[in-house]
Amino acid sequence: MWNKEQLTQLLQDKLKDTKFIMVANRQPYKHILRDGKVTYVKPTGGVVSALDPVMRVCKGLWVAYGDGDADKKVTGEDGKIAVPPDNPSYTLKRIWLNNTEADGYYYGFANEVLWPLCHVVYQRPLFNPEDWKHYVAVNQRFADAVLEEIKDDDDAFIFVQDYHLALFPKFVKEKRPDVRIAQFWHIPWPNPEAFRICPQAKEILEGLLANDLFTLHVRQHVNHFLDTVGQLIEGRVDMERVSVVKDEHETLVRHTPISVDFDEISQLASEPEIETLMKELKEKHNVGDDQLIFGGLERMDYTKGIPERLIGYRRFLEKYPQFRGKVVYFQAGELSRTHIEKYRQLNKEIESIIDDINWKYSEGDWKPVIMCRDLLSTKQIYALFRMSHSFVVSSLHDGMNLVAKEYVASRSDEKGSLILSRFTGSARELTQSIQVNPYDQEEMAEAFKKATKMSPKEQTRRMKKLRQSVSENNIYKWIGTIISNLTNI
C-alpha cells in the first residue's frame, strides 16, 4: 500500500534532481485579516485537501492566485512564502490579479463557460469575449511566473491542476519544450456534442495537448476527451496507446482517480479534541440526542444537488412521520461565487426550501433542518463527520467528490453510513455506500430511511469495506502513479 515513505523513495529515484512545481488557481493557505490581526486559513475543497500532503512530501513550489486580503502583508517581494505557516516544508508563490482580471478569468470563463459545459447539469454557459481575453492573459501570467523559476539548465516537472489553466501547458512549452508537464482535470469531461458549442473549443484542446500527460478521474471521461479531440481538431488518436499525437508531440491520456491522505485524516479525526468539539457543536446547534444527518459540506454550487437532497429529505419527513423529532438534517456550506447570478438564485432556492421544511415540520424546540454558514475549521469538520449518523453527497455530476472519501477516512470508529450519488466518480470505488439518483425524490427518501434505521452491525460491515477502499487507493498512490507514468515517457 502506498504511503509517504514510498512516495518519498519514488521522488528520490525518479525526480532526484528535478524541480517539482505545482500550479493551481487555488492556494493551499490564505492569509486574512480577522479582528485587525493577520491570521491564516486553509481553504476548503478537494484540491487543497488532496494536494497539500503531497507537497509537504515533495518539498517543491506551489504557484497559485493570492486571493487573501492579507496575503501581500506576509509575502516577500518575489511573491513567495514558506508554508504551512506553522511548520514550513514547501514554498508558495502567489500571483496577483486585480478584480477585473479575476472576474473575467475565474468568475467569467472558468466558471460560466467551462464549469457548466463540463458538468452538463442544465445550466447554459455564458460566452463573453472579454472573459476569454482575461482567461488567456491570466494563463500567460501563470506561465511567465513558472518560467521565471526554471533556469536554462534546470530539469523540471510541472504538475498543473484543473480547468482554470487549460492554456498554461502550451504557453510554457512554447518557451521550454524540454520540461515535462502533466495536468489533472478535476471535473468531468463531457461528450463531444456538449463541448463543441464552446467558441474556443479548439484553443482549449490545443492547450491541453501540449501536456506530456493529461489525466482525468475515470475511463469514461478519458473516452469523452479522446472522442472530442477526434472530432474537433487535426491530430491522431491512438486508442492502443491511449494517446494523441499532434504536430509530432504525443500526449498520453490516462484515468487516475484522486483520493485523500487516509492515515492523516483517520488520525486527526481520532484525537481527544474532536470529542470536545462534538459536544460544543451539539450544544451550539441544539442537536441533543437526535440522529444527525450531515446534509453536506461543500460550497453552494448548482452541481452539488443541494436542493435535490433537501427535497428528498422533505419527502422523507412527509412519508415517514415517525422520524419527526428524532432526526436533524445539518447543512454546512459557505456562500460561493456570488458574483454570478445563477449562484445567487441557488442560495435563495436553498433558503426557501429550508424555510418551508422548518415551517411545516418544526415541533417545540426541534427544527428538522439546521443551516450553518460558519467558516468551519478542519477539526470542526471532522467532529461533524464523527457525530453524524449519516453523511449525504448528492452531486448531480462530479469528477470524483473527495469529501465522500474524507468522511470515510474520518470514521475510525467504523460507524456511520454514506448516502452517495451514482453520478460521482467516487461511486465507482465506494460501492458499500447507499447509492442514489438525486433527481429521484422517492429514492432519496428511501435512502434517508435506510440510513436512519441501519443497525450498528451493518454500519460497521459497510464502513470497514469503505475504509479499506480509501486506504488502499490513497493520495500517495494517485500522485505516485502519475509520476511513474510521466517519467516513463
KAKA-V495241 format. One record per residue. N is the residue number from 1. RES is the residue in one letter. PSI is psi in whole degrees, 0 to 359 (none if undefined). BURIAL is b if it has 9 or more other ideal C-beta (glycine too) atoms within 8 Angstrom, else e. Layout:
n,res,psi,burial
N,RES,PSI,BURIAL
N,RES,PSI,BURIAL
This chain:
n,res,psi,burial
1,M,138,e
2,W,143,e
3,N,183,b
4,K,318,e
5,E,318,e
6,Q,321,b
7,L,318,b
8,T,317,b
9,Q,320,e
10,L,317,b
11,L,320,b
12,Q,323,e
13,D,318,e
14,K,327,b
15,L,37,b
16,K,313,e
17,D,27,e
18,T,137,b
19,K,128,b
20,F,116,b
21,I,120,b
22,M,135,b
23,V,121,b
24,A,153,b
25,N,315,b
26,R,137,b
27,Q,153,b
28,P,337,b
29,Y,134,b
30,K,131,b
31,H,131,b
32,I,160,b
33,L,125,e
34,R,117,e
35,D,38,e
36,G,1,e
37,K,148,e
38,V,127,b
39,T,181,b
40,Y,155,b
41,V,156,e
42,K,111,b
43,P,144,b
44,T,162,b
45,G,151,e
46,G,324,b
47,V,311,b
48,V,313,b
49,S,330,b
50,A,321,b
51,L,335,b
52,D,315,b
53,P,324,b
54,V,315,b
55,M,328,b
56,R,331,b
57,V,316,b
58,C,334,b
59,K,44,e
60,G,213,b
61,L,129,b
62,W,121,b
63,V,126,b
64,A,168,b
65,Y,122,b
66,G,100,b
67,D,5,e
68,G,144,b
69,D,350,e
70,A,11,b
71,D,316,b
72,K,337,e
73,K,334,e
74,V,358,e
75,T,141,b
76,G,171,e
77,E,334,e
78,D,4,e
79,G,10,b
80,K,152,b
81,I,144,b
82,A,136,e
83,V,163,b
84,P,149,b
85,P,326,e
86,D,348,e
87,N,73,e
88,P,134,e
89,S,350,e
90,Y,177,b
91,T,136,b
92,L,127,b
93,K,123,b
94,R,138,b
95,I,134,b
96,W,131,e
97,L,144,b
98,N,173,e
99,N,323,e
100,T,316,e
101,E,315,b
102,A,319,b
103,D,315,b
104,G,314,b
105,Y,310,b
106,Y,298,b
107,Y,332,b
108,G,267,b
109,F,315,b
110,A,316,b
111,N,353,b
112,E,355,b
113,V,292,b
114,L,321,b
115,W,303,b
116,P,327,b
117,L,318,b
118,C,334,b
119,H,341,b
120,V,59,b
121,V,43,b
122,Y,33,e
123,Q,122,e
124,R,126,e
125,P,150,b
126,L,112,e
127,F,110,b
128,N,118,b
129,P,325,e
130,E,323,e
131,D,320,b
132,W,319,b
133,K,317,b
134,H,323,b
135,Y,315,b
136,V,313,b
137,A,319,b
138,V,322,b
139,N,320,b
140,Q,322,b
141,R,316,b
142,F,316,b
143,A,316,b
144,D,320,b
145,A,322,b
146,V,318,b
147,L,329,b
148,E,333,e
149,E,352,b
150,I,113,b
151,K,165,e
152,D,324,e
153,D,10,e
154,D,140,e
155,D,128,e
156,A,146,b
157,F,116,b
158,I,125,b
159,F,110,b
160,V,140,b
161,Q,122,b
162,D,187,b
163,Y,350,b
164,H,340,b
165,L,46,b
166,A,334,b
167,L,344,b
168,F,312,b
169,P,319,b
170,K,317,b
171,F,322,b
172,V,315,b
173,K,330,b
174,E,329,e
175,K,324,e
176,R,77,b
177,P,347,e
178,D,337,e
179,V,151,b
180,R,133,b
181,I,130,b
182,A,146,b
183,Q,135,b
184,F,128,b
185,W,107,b
186,H,346,b
187,I,170,b
188,P,161,b
189,W,127,b
190,P,176,b
191,N,160,b
192,P,325,b
193,E,325,e
194,A,317,b
195,F,332,b
196,R,346,b
197,I,346,e
198,C,123,b
199,P,334,e
200,Q,24,e
201,A,316,b
202,K,316,e
203,E,321,e
204,I,313,b
205,L,318,b
206,E,324,b
207,G,316,b
208,L,328,b
209,L,1,b
210,A,346,b
211,N,151,b
212,D,331,b
213,L,126,b
214,F,124,b
215,T,146,b
216,L,180,b
217,H,312,b
218,V,160,b
219,R,325,e
220,Q,321,e
221,H,325,b
222,V,314,b
223,N,318,e
224,H,319,b
225,F,313,b
226,L,321,b
227,D,320,b
228,T,314,b
229,V,315,b
230,G,329,b
231,Q,333,e
232,L,338,b
233,I,165,b
234,E,116,e
235,G,160,b
236,R,117,e
237,V,119,b
238,D,101,b
239,M,335,e
240,E,315,e
241,R,351,e
242,V,65,b
243,S,170,b
244,V,131,b
245,V,120,b
246,K,127,b
247,D,44,e
248,E,12,e
249,H,130,e
250,E,133,b
251,T,116,b
252,L,139,b
253,V,123,b
254,R,160,b
255,H,125,b
256,T,95,b
257,P,127,b
258,I,159,b
259,S,202,b
260,V,171,b
261,D,90,b
262,F,311,b
263,D,316,b
264,E,314,e
265,I,316,b
266,S,319,b
267,Q,312,e
268,L,322,b
269,A,351,b
270,S,0,e
271,E,149,e
272,P,327,e
273,E,330,e
274,I,321,b
275,E,318,e
276,T,316,e
277,L,325,b
278,M,315,b
279,K,317,e
280,E,317,e
281,L,322,b
282,K,317,b
283,E,317,e
284,K,319,e
285,H,10,b
286,N,47,e
287,V,320,b
288,G,222,e
289,D,10,e
290,D,149,b
291,Q,131,b
292,L,120,b
293,I,111,b
294,F,105,b
295,G,349,b
296,G,157,b
297,L,86,b
298,E,168,b
299,R,158,b
300,M,91,b
301,D,142,b
302,Y,347,b
303,T,348,b
304,K,353,b
305,G,34,b
306,I,313,b
307,P,322,b
308,E,319,b
309,R,326,b
310,L,320,b
311,I,321,b
312,G,321,b
313,Y,320,b
314,R,318,b
315,R,323,b
316,F,314,b
317,L,325,b
318,E,318,e
319,K,327,e
320,Y,77,e
321,P,343,e
322,Q,344,e
323,F,355,b
324,R,138,b
325,G,358,e
326,K,343,e
327,V,151,b
328,V,132,b
329,Y,123,b
330,F,117,b
331,Q,119,b
332,A,140,b
333,G,132,b
334,E,150,e
335,L,140,b
336,S,139,b
337,R,43,b
338,T,354,e
339,H,337,e
340,I,129,b
341,E,321,e
342,K,323,e
343,Y,324,b
344,R,318,b
345,Q,320,e
346,L,315,b
347,N,320,b
348,K,320,e
349,E,316,b
350,I,314,b
351,E,323,b
352,S,317,e
353,I,318,b
354,I,315,b
355,D,319,e
356,D,315,b
357,I,313,b
358,N,324,b
359,W,320,e
360,K,323,e
361,Y,357,b
362,S,142,b
363,E,116,e
364,G,233,e
365,D,9,e
366,W,126,b
367,K,132,b
368,P,335,b
369,V,131,b
370,I,126,b
371,M,123,e
372,C,117,b
373,R,3,e
374,D,151,e
375,L,102,e
376,L,140,b
377,S,165,e
378,T,318,e
379,K,326,b
380,Q,323,b
381,I,315,b
382,Y,324,b
383,A,319,b
384,L,319,b
385,F,312,b
386,R,326,b
387,M,354,b
388,S,140,b
389,H,330,b
390,S,157,b
391,F,137,b
392,V,126,b
393,V,112,b
394,S,37,b
395,S,139,b
396,L,334,b
397,H,131,b
398,D,141,b
399,G,308,b
400,M,295,b
401,N,89,b
402,L,337,b
403,V,331,b
404,A,319,b
405,K,325,b
406,E,319,b
407,Y,313,b
408,V,315,b
409,A,330,b
410,S,342,b
411,R,65,b
412,S,344,e
413,D,355,e
414,E,35,b
415,K,174,e
416,G,162,b
417,S,152,b
418,L,120,b
419,I,121,b
420,L,131,b
421,S,138,b
422,R,343,e
423,F,21,b
424,T,152,b
425,G,327,b
426,S,340,b
427,A,334,b
428,R,334,e
429,E,321,b
430,L,67,b
431,T,346,b
432,Q,6,b
433,S,167,b
434,I,106,b
435,Q,140,e
436,V,160,b
437,N,107,e
438,P,341,b
439,Y,344,e
440,D,100,e
441,Q,332,b
442,E,317,e
443,E,322,b
444,M,316,b
445,A,318,b
446,E,326,e
447,A,319,b
448,F,319,b
449,K,314,b
450,K,316,b
451,A,320,b
452,T,324,b
453,K,355,e
454,M,131,b
455,S,155,e
456,P,323,e
457,K,317,e
458,E,323,e
459,Q,314,b
460,T,318,b
461,R,314,b
462,R,316,b
463,M,325,b
464,K,317,b
465,K,322,b
466,L,316,b
467,R,324,b
468,Q,318,e
469,S,314,b
470,V,323,b
471,S,315,b
472,E,323,e
473,N,67,b
474,N,182,b
475,I,330,b
476,Y,328,b
477,K,320,b
478,W,304,b
479,I,326,b
480,G,319,b
481,T,317,b
482,I,315,b
483,I,319,b
484,S,316,b
485,N,318,b
486,L,317,b
487,T,346,b
488,N,355,e
489,I,none,b
